[in-house]
């Protein structure tokens, strides 16, 4: 999933990494634009939540502020 996002945003020079620390998943990203990072984080969040809940969740409205 992270490789797909990096390839999709290759022109933005996106770097994404994931680490698991004591049961916690930490995702880090570095890119030229904060909008790119936000989009990638939303995509990852949706896919993880879909795995847990069985459906794609609606993005929280607070993230639009």
N, CA, C and O atoms as CSV, one atom per row, in Angstrom:
chain,resi,resn,atom,element,x,y,z
A,1,UNK,N,N,0.833,-1.186,0.000
A,1,UNK,CA,C,0.000,0.000,0.000
A,1,UNK,C,C,0.878,1.250,0.000
A,1,UNK,O,O,0.609,2.191,-0.747
A,2,UNK,N,N,1.917,1.271,0.823
A,2,UNK,CA,C,2.787,2.445,0.876
A,2,UNK,C,C,3.560,2.617,-0.422
A,2,UNK,O,O,3.766,3.739,-0.885
A,3,UNK,N,N,3.989,1.505,-1.009
A,3,UNK,CA,C,4.692,1.577,-2.292
A,3,UNK,C,C,3.803,2.167,-3.383
A,3,UNK,O,O,4.265,2.957,-4.207
A,4,UNK,N,N,2.523,1.782,-3.386
A,4,UNK,CA,C,1.584,2.328,-4.372
A,4,UNK,C,C,1.458,3.835,-4.224
A,4,UNK,O,O,1.455,4.559,-5.219
A,5,UNK,N,N,1.356,4.308,-3.003
A,5,UNK,CA,C,1.230,5.743,-2.768
A,5,UNK,C,C,2.493,6.487,-3.199
A,5,UNK,O,O,2.412,7.567,-3.783
A,6,UNK,N,N,3.655,5.909,-2.911
A,6,UNK,CA,C,4.911,6.544,-3.304
A,6,UNK,C,C,5.045,6.609,-4.823
A,6,UNK,O,O,5.525,7.608,-5.358
A,7,UNK,N,N,4.626,5.552,-5.522
A,7,UNK,CA,C,4.685,5.560,-6.977
A,7,UNK,C,C,3.702,6.566,-7.564
A,7,UNK,O,O,4.024,7.256,-8.531
A,8,UNK,N,N,2.505,6.652,-6.985
A,8,UNK,CA,C,1.488,7.579,-7.477
A,8,UNK,C,C,1.956,9.025,-7.337
A,8,UNK,O,O,1.691,9.852,-8.209
A,9,UNK,N,N,2.644,9.328,-6.254
A,9,UNK,CA,C,3.113,10.688,-5.996
A,9,UNK,C,C,4.606,10.846,-6.244
A,9,UNK,O,O,5.251,11.669,-5.595
A,10,UNK,N,N,5.159,10.088,-7.155
A,10,UNK,CA,C,6.607,10.129,-7.395
A,10,UNK,C,C,7.088,11.523,-7.794
A,10,UNK,O,O,8.214,11.895,-7.464
A,11,UNK,N,N,6.270,12.298,-8.490
A,11,UNK,CA,C,6.678,13.652,-8.874
A,11,UNK,C,C,6.730,14.584,-7.659
A,11,UNK,O,O,7.368,15.636,-7.717
A,12,UNK,N,N,6.076,14.214,-6.576
A,12,UNK,CA,C,6.065,15.027,-5.351
A,12,UNK,C,C,7.214,14.656,-4.421
A,12,UNK,O,O,7.361,15.252,-3.354
A,13,UNK,N,N,8.020,13.687,-4.808
A,13,UNK,CA,C,9.124,13.191,-3.991
A,13,UNK,C,C,8.626,12.753,-2.611
A,13,UNK,O,O,9.129,13.212,-1.586
A,14,UNK,N,N,7.650,11.875,-2.600
A,14,UNK,CA,C,7.033,11.371,-1.379
A,14,UNK,C,C,7.835,10.203,-0.822
A,14,UNK,O,O,8.232,9.300,-1.558
A,15,UNK,N,N,8.066,10.232,0.486
A,15,UNK,CA,C,8.676,9.119,1.202
A,15,UNK,C,C,7.753,8.782,2.365
A,15,UNK,O,O,7.427,9.647,3.178
A,16,UNK,N,N,7.332,7.518,2.443
A,16,UNK,CA,C,6.428,7.073,3.502
A,16,UNK,C,C,7.042,5.833,4.154
A,16,UNK,O,O,7.585,4.964,3.472
A,17,UNK,N,N,6.948,5.766,5.484
A,17,UNK,CA,C,7.466,4.614,6.212
A,17,UNK,C,C,6.512,4.259,7.345
A,17,UNK,O,O,5.786,5.113,7.854
A,18,UNK,N,N,6.526,3.002,7.727
A,18,UNK,CA,C,5.676,2.536,8.822
A,18,UNK,C,C,6.536,1.731,9.795
A,18,UNK,O,O,7.439,0.994,9.397
A,19,UNK,N,N,6.223,1.896,11.094
A,19,UNK,CA,C,6.917,1.185,12.154
A,19,UNK,C,C,5.881,0.712,13.163
A,19,UNK,O,O,4.918,1.421,13.456
A,20,UNK,N,N,6.084,-0.484,13.690
A,20,UNK,CA,C,5.220,-0.969,14.765
A,20,UNK,C,C,6.031,-0.959,16.058
A,20,UNK,O,O,7.086,-1.587,16.156
A,21,UNK,N,N,5.514,-0.233,17.041
A,21,UNK,CA,C,6.181,-0.115,18.336
A,21,UNK,C,C,5.192,-0.521,19.421
A,21,UNK,O,O,4.208,0.176,19.667
A,22,UNK,N,N,5.457,-1.646,20.064
A,22,UNK,CA,C,4.625,-2.124,21.169
A,22,UNK,C,C,3.129,-2.085,20.845
A,22,UNK,O,O,2.335,-1.581,21.639
A,23,UNK,N,N,2.745,-2.614,19.686
A,23,UNK,CA,C,1.346,-2.676,19.303
A,23,UNK,C,C,0.790,-1.405,18.697
A,23,UNK,O,O,-0.387,-1.361,18.340
A,24,UNK,N,N,1.600,-0.380,18.572
A,24,UNK,CA,C,1.182,0.889,17.980
A,24,UNK,C,C,1.791,1.009,16.587
A,24,UNK,O,O,2.977,0.737,16.406
A,25,UNK,N,N,1.001,1.408,15.617
A,25,UNK,CA,C,1.491,1.605,14.259
A,25,UNK,C,C,1.792,3.090,14.071
A,25,UNK,O,O,0.925,3.938,14.279
A,26,UNK,N,N,3.032,3.397,13.675
A,26,UNK,CA,C,3.459,4.780,13.451
A,26,UNK,C,C,3.761,4.935,11.961
A,26,UNK,O,O,4.564,4.186,11.404
A,27,UNK,N,N,3.119,5.903,11.324
A,27,UNK,CA,C,3.346,6.172,9.900
A,27,UNK,C,C,3.951,7.555,9.778
A,27,UNK,O,O,3.425,8.530,10.316
A,28,UNK,N,N,5.069,7.630,9.062
A,28,UNK,CA,C,5.772,8.894,8.855
A,28,UNK,C,C,5.810,9.180,7.365
A,28,UNK,O,O,5.868,8.262,6.547
A,29,UNK,N,N,5.777,10.461,7.017
A,29,UNK,CA,C,5.825,10.852,5.608
A,29,UNK,C,C,6.603,12.143,5.452
A,29,UNK,O,O,6.640,12.993,6.342
A,30,UNK,N,N,7.221,12.258,4.292
A,30,UNK,CA,C,7.960,13.458,3.928
A,30,UNK,C,C,7.679,13.715,2.452
A,30,UNK,O,O,7.833,12.817,1.624
A,31,UNK,N,N,7.267,14.944,2.120
A,31,UNK,CA,C,6.960,15.301,0.738
A,31,UNK,C,C,7.144,16.801,0.557
A,31,UNK,O,O,7.366,17.542,1.515
A,32,UNK,N,N,7.049,17.223,-0.685
A,32,UNK,CA,C,7.184,18.649,-0.986
A,32,UNK,C,C,5.961,19.459,-0.552
A,32,UNK,O,O,6.074,20.658,-0.295
A,33,UNK,N,N,4.797,18.816,-0.468
A,33,UNK,CA,C,3.558,19.529,-0.167
A,33,UNK,C,C,2.806,18.834,0.959
A,33,UNK,O,O,2.694,17.608,0.965
A,34,UNK,N,N,2.296,19.598,1.902
A,34,UNK,CA,C,1.543,19.022,3.026
A,34,UNK,C,C,0.238,18.377,2.556
A,34,UNK,O,O,-0.239,17.426,3.175
A,35,UNK,N,N,-0.342,18.887,1.467
A,35,UNK,CA,C,-1.575,18.309,0.929
A,35,UNK,C,C,-1.347,16.869,0.472
A,35,UNK,O,O,-2.226,16.019,0.618
A,36,UNK,N,N,-0.182,16.606,-0.073
A,36,UNK,CA,C,0.162,15.245,-0.501
A,36,UNK,C,C,0.207,14.316,0.703
A,36,UNK,O,O,-0.338,13.212,0.666
A,37,UNK,N,N,0.849,14.760,1.754
A,37,UNK,CA,C,0.949,13.940,2.963
A,37,UNK,C,C,-0.437,13.692,3.558
A,37,UNK,O,O,-0.745,12.567,3.952
A,38,UNK,N,N,-1.264,14.714,3.627
A,38,UNK,CA,C,-2.609,14.555,4.168
A,38,UNK,C,C,-3.412,13.555,3.354
A,38,UNK,O,O,-4.110,12.713,3.918
A,39,UNK,N,N,-3.319,13.643,2.018
A,39,UNK,CA,C,-4.049,12.711,1.156
A,39,UNK,C,C,-3.580,11.276,1.403
A,39,UNK,O,O,-4.398,10.360,1.484
A,40,UNK,N,N,-2.278,11.084,1.522
A,40,UNK,CA,C,-1.735,9.745,1.766
A,40,UNK,C,C,-2.193,9.228,3.126
A,40,UNK,O,O,-2.587,8.067,3.232
A,41,UNK,N,N,-2.153,10.046,4.156
A,41,UNK,CA,C,-2.604,9.627,5.483
A,41,UNK,C,C,-4.087,9.261,5.475
A,41,UNK,O,O,-4.480,8.286,6.116
A,42,UNK,N,N,-4.905,10.015,4.768
A,42,UNK,CA,C,-6.336,9.703,4.676
A,42,UNK,C,C,-6.536,8.366,3.981
A,42,UNK,O,O,-7.331,7.546,4.442
A,43,UNK,N,N,-5.829,8.129,2.878
A,43,UNK,CA,C,-5.947,6.857,2.154
A,43,UNK,C,C,-5.555,5.681,3.050
A,43,UNK,O,O,-6.251,4.667,3.093
A,44,UNK,N,N,-4.448,5.822,3.757
A,44,UNK,CA,C,-3.994,4.754,4.653
A,44,UNK,C,C,-5.011,4.533,5.763
A,44,UNK,O,O,-5.355,3.392,6.073
A,45,UNK,N,N,-5.495,5.616,6.363
A,45,UNK,CA,C,-6.491,5.525,7.437
A,45,UNK,C,C,-7.741,4.792,6.951
A,45,UNK,O,O,-8.261,3.917,7.644
A,46,UNK,N,N,-8.224,5.152,5.749
A,46,UNK,CA,C,-9.421,4.514,5.211
A,46,UNK,C,C,-9.201,3.022,4.976
A,46,UNK,O,O,-10.071,2.212,5.294
A,47,UNK,N,N,-8.055,2.655,4.428
A,47,UNK,CA,C,-7.797,1.246,4.145
A,47,UNK,C,C,-7.656,0.428,5.427
A,47,UNK,O,O,-8.130,-0.706,5.493
A,48,UNK,N,N,-7.011,0.990,6.436
A,48,UNK,CA,C,-6.870,0.284,7.712
A,48,UNK,C,C,-8.228,0.127,8.379
A,48,UNK,O,O,-8.570,-0.954,8.859
A,49,UNK,N,N,-9.000,1.207,8.408
A,49,UNK,CA,C,-10.333,1.138,9.010
A,49,UNK,C,C,-11.240,0.171,8.253
A,49,UNK,O,O,-12.058,-0.520,8.861
A,50,UNK,N,N,-11.097,0.121,6.933
A,50,UNK,CA,C,-11.895,-0.818,6.145
A,50,UNK,C,C,-11.563,-2.261,6.531
A,50,UNK,O,O,-12.460,-3.099,6.626
A,51,UNK,N,N,-10.295,-2.549,6.751
A,51,UNK,CA,C,-9.891,-3.884,7.194
A,51,UNK,C,C,-10.496,-4.217,8.555
A,51,UNK,O,O,-10.940,-5.343,8.777
A,52,UNK,N,N,-10.516,-3.240,9.470
A,52,UNK,CA,C,-11.033,-3.480,10.811
A,52,UNK,C,C,-12.550,-3.540,10.856
A,52,UNK,O,O,-13.117,-4.399,11.533
A,53,UNK,N,N,-13.228,-2.619,10.128
A,53,UNK,CA,C,-14.673,-2.482,10.241
A,53,UNK,C,C,-15.461,-3.201,9.159
A,53,UNK,O,O,-16.635,-3.521,9.344
A,54,UNK,N,N,-14.804,-3.458,8.012
A,54,UNK,CA,C,-15.497,-4.131,6.924
A,54,UNK,C,C,-16.154,-3.180,5.938
A,54,UNK,O,O,-16.791,-3.633,4.987
A,55,UNK,N,N,-16.019,-1.875,6.138
A,55,UNK,CA,C,-16.543,-0.888,5.184
A,55,UNK,C,C,-15.637,0.335,5.199
A,55,UNK,O,O,-14.907,0.569,6.162
A,56,UNK,N,N,-15.692,1.115,4.115
A,56,UNK,CA,C,-14.869,2.316,4.022
A,56,UNK,C,C,-15.539,3.440,4.807
A,56,UNK,O,O,-16.666,3.820,4.492
A,57,UNK,N,N,-14.870,3.975,5.816
A,57,UNK,CA,C,-15.483,5.020,6.640
A,57,UNK,C,C,-15.458,6.378,5.950
A,57,UNK,O,O,-14.670,6.619,5.036
A,58,UNK,N,N,-16.338,7.252,6.410
A,58,UNK,CA,C,-16.377,8.633,5.938
A,58,UNK,C,C,-15.286,9.407,6.675
A,58,UNK,O,O,-15.089,9.217,7.875
A,59,UNK,N,N,-14.584,10.275,5.959
A,59,UNK,CA,C,-13.518,11.061,6.547
A,59,UNK,C,C,-14.126,12.027,7.561
A,59,UNK,O,O,-15.112,12.694,7.248
A,60,UNK,N,N,-13.560,12.118,8.777
A,60,UNK,CA,C,-14.095,13.052,9.783
A,60,UNK,C,C,-14.057,14.500,9.282
A,60,UNK,O,O,-13.082,14.916,8.657
A,61,UNK,N,N,-15.103,15.255,9.552
A,61,UNK,CA,C,-15.189,16.646,9.090
A,61,UNK,C,C,-14.091,17.524,9.653
A,61,UNK,O,O,-13.671,18.481,9.002
A,62,UNK,N,N,-13.620,17.216,10.852
A,62,UNK,CA,C,-12.583,18.040,11.486
A,62,UNK,C,C,-11.312,18.054,10.649
A,62,UNK,O,O,-10.543,19.013,10.721
A,63,UNK,N,N,-11.074,17.014,9.857
A,63,UNK,CA,C,-9.864,16.957,9.029
A,63,UNK,C,C,-9.909,17.974,7.896
A,63,UNK,O,O,-8.876,18.244,7.284
A,64,UNK,N,N,-11.056,18.540,7.601
A,64,UNK,CA,C,-11.181,19.520,6.520
A,64,UNK,C,C,-10.833,20.936,6.995
A,64,UNK,O,O,-10.830,21.873,6.197
A,65,UNK,N,N,-10.544,21.091,8.274
A,65,UNK,CA,C,-10.245,22.430,8.786
A,65,UNK,C,C,-8.764,22.716,8.788
A,65,UNK,O,O,-8.345,23.801,9.190
